[in-house]
Amino acid sequence: MLKLYKDYQAHIHLFHQKMGVPDNVKPYKITKMLPTPTGLPQFYLMFSMPFNSPEELQAAMSSPEMQEVATDAQRISTGGPLVILIGNED
């Protein structure tokens, strides 16, 4: 479990470094999923980050820096392929 935590911390540091976000700024939320009465959830963590427009999201996701971060996310993922969901807040 310690290795997973260290991998996760290194991944978050990589995100900050590649995206030019200072370490003390967190423009995202990370939610740890908890067990339910029926057992463990399918996912362990959820990373969510708002964008001002679909165009801003597309620019970020298609950048070489974010592609490197996404590749690293896949590397540390133990639950299978990454799932990316895009939505609007009402």
Secondary structure as GFF3:
##gff-version 3
##sequence-region A 1 90
A	DSSP	alpha_helix	2	19	.	.	.	ID=ss1
A	DSSP	beta_strand	29	32	.	.	.	ID=ss2
A	DSSP	beta_strand	45	48	.	.	.	ID=ss3
A	DSSP	alpha_helix	54	62	.	.	.	ID=ss4
A	DSSP	alpha_helix	64	76	.	.	.	ID=ss5
###
